[in-house]
């Protein structure tokens, strides 16, 4: 079964939006809790990977 590129793009865009929001929220608390700093970094990495995947997908 083939991949539906438009559905995949939509799901990746949703992941980017949620990861961006999560990272921003965690950065607000990063000075109080080290786990928030790590969460923000993980979200930033996930957003970067999702964007790279979206850029690599055929149009």
C-alpha positions in Angstrom: 0.0 0.0 0.0 1.4 3.4 -1.0 1.9 6.4 1.1 -0.5 9.3 0.7 1.9 12.2 0.5 -0.6 14.9 1.3 -1.8 13.1 4.4 1.8 12.6 5.5 2.6 16.2 4.9 -0.5 17.2 7.0 0.6 14.9 9.8 4.2 16.2 9.7 2.9 19.8 9.8 0.8 19.0 12.9 3.9 17.5 14.5 5.9 20.7 13.7 3.1 22.9 15.2 2.9 20.8 18.4 6.7 20.4 18.8 7.1 24.2 18.3 4.5 25.0 20.9 5.9 22.4 23.4 9.4 23.7 23.0 8.3 27.3 23.6 6.4 26.3 26.7 9.3 24.2 28.1 11.8 27.0 27.5 9.7 29.2 29.8 10.4 26.8 32.6 13.9 25.6 31.6 15.6 27.7 34.3 13.5 26.1 37.0 13.6 22.4 35.9 16.3 20.7 33.9 13.8 18.2 32.4 12.0 21.2 30.8 15.3 22.2 29.1 15.8 18.7 27.8 12.2 18.5 26.6 12.7 21.8 24.7 15.8 20.4 23.1 14.1 17.2 22.1 11.1 19.1 20.7 13.5 21.3 18.6 15.2 18.2 17.2 11.9 16.6 16.4 10.7 19.7 14.6 13.9 19.9 12.6 13.6 16.2 11.6 9.9 16.6 10.6 10.8 19.7 8.5 13.7 17.8 6.8 11.3 14.9 6.0 8.7 17.3 4.5 11.5 19.0 2.4 12.6 15.6 1.1 9.1 14.5 0.1 8.2 14.7 -3.6 5.8 17.5 -4.5 
